[in-house]
Amino acid sequence: RRFYLIQELVGGQSFSELVKKGWYPSQGEIKEIAFQILDILQYLHQLNPAVIHRDIKPQNLIITSKGNVFLVDFGAVKDVYRNTLSYGETFVGTFGYMPPEQFQGQAFCASDLYSLGATLLFLLTHRSPADLPQQRLKIDFRGSVQISQHFADWLEKMLEPAVEDRFQSVEEAIDALRQKKSISSSLSGSIIPQRQQPAGSRIIFTKNYQRLVAEIPPCGLNGNNLLLAILILSVLKFILVWKMVTIVTFFSTVFFLEFWIIVLVLLGLLFDIAGEIYLEINRYTFKIEWQLFGLSLGQITGRTVDLKFVEVDSSVNFLGQKTITCAIGEGAQQHKFGSKLTKVEKRWLVEELRDFLGVI
């Protein structure tokens, strides 16, 4: 009994060759590649019996000049078939790209999903997954890539070491990648115990052994900032009227200086009302970003290893007012945020950050 493989001759370059030439596909391009490969796997896995490739890797994926992706080299399928007929043990795959179960001669449809995830990780990092750090037997890739949280969660699910923790079918993986909703992962079972969040707090907070995220929402209109806004607008109106009845023209330096000072104060007030703060720390990098209406006003990034302390900081601003903030020490610098949080929220958030960073 003979086993024949009939494969189309494909013109193009492998992912491995393109990466060697400096190809850095965007997240959007990598997602499109993922969908194409998932479509291929969907066809293979629905055959009876299901065809499991077992050796998906950058060298076995060819992309044409038109952007079409082809999966090649089904030699592993032939090897498995031959060994099955002779009741032999089967061990096929490539180190770094094959899941743990293949080391034991086992393969499932979810095994190809692991290999696909590892291949996409190679496109993102230009490094073999075997060379990336590991945490609790999982590839710890988040500190090495700049991708959306949803895509990172999806990749993490694809790369679960235990086959039962991965997506169980190609259809499930496609649906999860297409729908930007929360992706459950075994990571949720490894959450660090955290303190009770203060009652009424609107901070969106998640923490596990690999990553901490705190999203501080806008404080909105309240009595204090509403009165201040009315006062500032009244002063601005007074200045405009006063300038109209004086010999100082609208185009004078003095007028523009006064005007822009008030505009800057109003922008600061607008951030107090509608601004958001996004804080993310993983084992390798950290980021603090200030956003207004979805637009980034600025951000601070750095290495997590350089963070030396976290504290509730008290200082006096240029108006002589006492300001209490959360502060993270990076070397000789202090990064302050969260001035509009309540005292209880500040203390709680600082303690959570200390727990995660292991600093006092």
LOSEKE-708952 format. One record per residue (C-alpha): residue in three letters; x, y, z. Coordinates in steps of 0.05 Angstrom, whole numbers, plus 5000, padded with zeros to 4 digits. Layout:
% residues N
ALAXYZ ...
END
This chain:
% residues 360
ARG500050005000 ARG503150664978 PHE501951365004 TYR502651934953 LEU502952674966 ILE500753134909 GLN502653864922 GLU502054484879 LEU508554834858 VAL508255514891 GLY512156124869 GLY513956594926 GLN518356664987 SER517956335055 PHE516756745118 SER523656535141 GLU526956825078 LEU523057475082 VAL524757585156 LYS532157485139 LYS531358055089 GLY528558515143 TRP521058425133 TYR517058695191 PRO509658595177 SER504659025215 GLN499658745264 GLY494258815211 GLU498458425161 ILE499857885211 LYS492457815227 GLU490957745153 ILE496257205148 ALA493256855209 PHE486356845177 GLN489156545112 ILE492855995149 LEU486755855193 ASP482655775129 ILE487755255105 LEU487454885171 GLN479954905172 TYR479854535106 LEU485154025129 HIS481953885196 GLN474953775168 LEU477453205124 ASN475852495146 PRO480552305176 ALA482953005196 VAL489753195166 ILE494253485220 HIS500353815189 ARG504853755252 ASP510454195224 ILE507754895214 LYS513655385216 PRO516355985178 GLN520155545129 ASN513755185109 LEU509555795095 ILE510256125027 ILE507356805010 THR506557024938 SER507557714909 LYS499957804913 GLY499857654987 ASN496956954983 VAL499556465035 PHE500855725021 LEU502455175071 VAL507654685042 ASP511654065062 PHE506653535084 GLY512253045095 ALA510452995169 VAL503552735150 LYS506752195108 ASP511552005164 VAL505751945213 TYR501851515165 ARG507751045152 ASN509250965226 THR501950845242 LEU501750265193 SER507949965224 TYR505550105295 GLY511750525306 GLU512551145349 THR511951815314 PHE516052425332 VAL515752975281 GLY515953725285 THR520854295295 PHE523554515363 GLY520655185383 TYR514555105339 MET511554445361 PRO507254385424 PRO509153965484 GLU504553385466 GLN508453255401 PHE514653085442 GLN510552485466 GLY508552295395 GLN501452575402 ALA498153085357 PHE491253405356 CYS487953945314 ALA489854425370 SER497154225359 ASP497154585292 LEU494255195326 TYR500155215374 SER504955185316 LEU501255735280 GLY501556175342 ALA509056045348 THR510056225275 LEU506256885283 LEU510557025344 PHE516756935300 LEU514057455251 LEU512957945309 THR519657845343 HIS524357585289 ARG526557075341 SER525156335348 PRO519956205402 ALA525055745435 ASP529456355448 LEU524056765483 PRO523456765559 GLN518756275593 GLN514456335655 ARG511055725684 LEU512555325621 LYS509155855577 ILE512656305527 ASP512956995560 PHE512557425497 ARG508658045519 GLY514858435537 SER517858305468 VAL512058545424 GLN507959175413 ILE501058925396 SER493959035420 GLN491658695484 HIS486358295446 PHE491358015396 ALA496357865452 ASP490857495491 TRP489057105428 LEU496356905416 GLU497056705489 LYS491056245482 MET494055935419 LEU500655815456 GLU497855475518 PRO502454885537 ALA496554445556 VAL492554245495 GLU485954295533 ASP487355025549 ARG487955225475 PHE482455365425 GLN479554675411 SER478054805338 VAL480055265281 GLU472955545281 GLU473655755353 ALA480356095339 ILE477456465279 ASP471456705318 ALA475856955376 LEU480557325329 ARG474757645291 GLN470857855352 LYS474458355396 LYS471858075461 SER475357815523 ILE479057155511 SER479156675569 SER485856355583 SER489055925635 LEU492356575655 SER485956745691 GLY487456165738 SER494156465757 ILE491857145782 ILE495757425840 PRO491357505902 GLN489558245906 ARG486658715958 GLN479358895958 GLN478359485912 PRO475360085949 ALA467860125946 GLY465460575891 SER472160585855 ARG471560615779 ILE478760415765 ILE479059825715 PHE484459385745 THR487358715726 LYS493558365752 ASN496757695742 TYR503757405747 GLN505857715680 ARG502258375674 LEU498658935712 VAL493859415679 ALA490360005713 GLU485660455673 ILE483661085710 PRO477161365679 PRO475262095675 CYS472662395740 GLY467162765703 LEU463663405724 ASN463063535797 GLY461764135842 ASN469064345847 ASN471164325774 LEU464464595750 LEU465265225793 LEU472465295771 ALA470465245698 ILE465165775706 LEU470166225743 ILE475566145689 LEU470566265632 SER468166895668 VAL475267145675 LEU476567005601 LYS470267375582 PHE472267965625 ILE479167995593 LEU476267975523 VAL471368545539 TRP476668945574 LYS481468895516 MET476069125469 VAL475169785506 THR482569925517 ILE487970165470 VAL491469485474 THR489769115409 PHE487968385402 PHE494568275369 SER498868525426 THR503868055460 VAL500768185528 PHE493867985505 PHE496167335473 LEU500267155534 GLU494267245580 PHE489666895531 TRP493966275523 ILE495166205597 ILE487666165608 VAL486965675549 LEU492265215580 VAL488765245647 LEU482165065612 LEU485464485577 GLY488064235644 LEU481064295672 LEU478363925611 PHE483263355624 ASP480863325697 ILE473763245671 ALA474762785611 GLY481962535613 GLU483961815623 ILE490361505649 TYR492760815625 LEU498160465665 GLU501159795643 ILE506959425673 ASN509658755653 ARG516058395674 TYR520158775623 THR517059455606 PHE512259965634 LYS507860505603 ILE503961095632 GLU499561435580 TRP494962045586 GLN489062045538 LEU483562555522 PHE477662335480 GLY481561735456 LEU487562145434 SER494362065467 LEU496862705501 GLY503462385519 GLN506461765550 ILE512361525590 THR515560855576 GLY521460495606 ARG524359855634 THR520859535693 VAL527559345724 ASP528960095732 LEU522860205777 LYS525560275847 PHE519760505890 VAL512260655891 GLU509161145940 VAL503661645954 ASP507062315941 SER505262995970 SER507663635938 VAL505664365927 ASN503864605857 PHE505365285826 LEU498865565855 GLY501165385925 GLN496064815930 LYS497764155962 THR497363585911 ILE497362845929 THR498862345874 CYS501361635863 ALA508761645845 ILE513261125813 GLY520761215819 GLU524861065757 GLY532061175776 ALA532661915796 GLN525962085764 GLN518962075793 HIS512861945749 LYS506462215782 PHE499262065764 GLY492361975794 SER491662645830 LYS484062615824 LEU483461925857 THR480961895928 LYS485961795984 VAL483561085994 GLU484260935919 LYS491361215919 ARG493560795978 TRP490260175948 LEU493360265880 VAL500360395909 GLU499959755950 GLU497859355889 LEU503659635849 ARG508459475905 ASP505958765908 PHE506958675834 LEU513758995830 GLY516358685895 VAL518759355920 ILE517459705986 
END
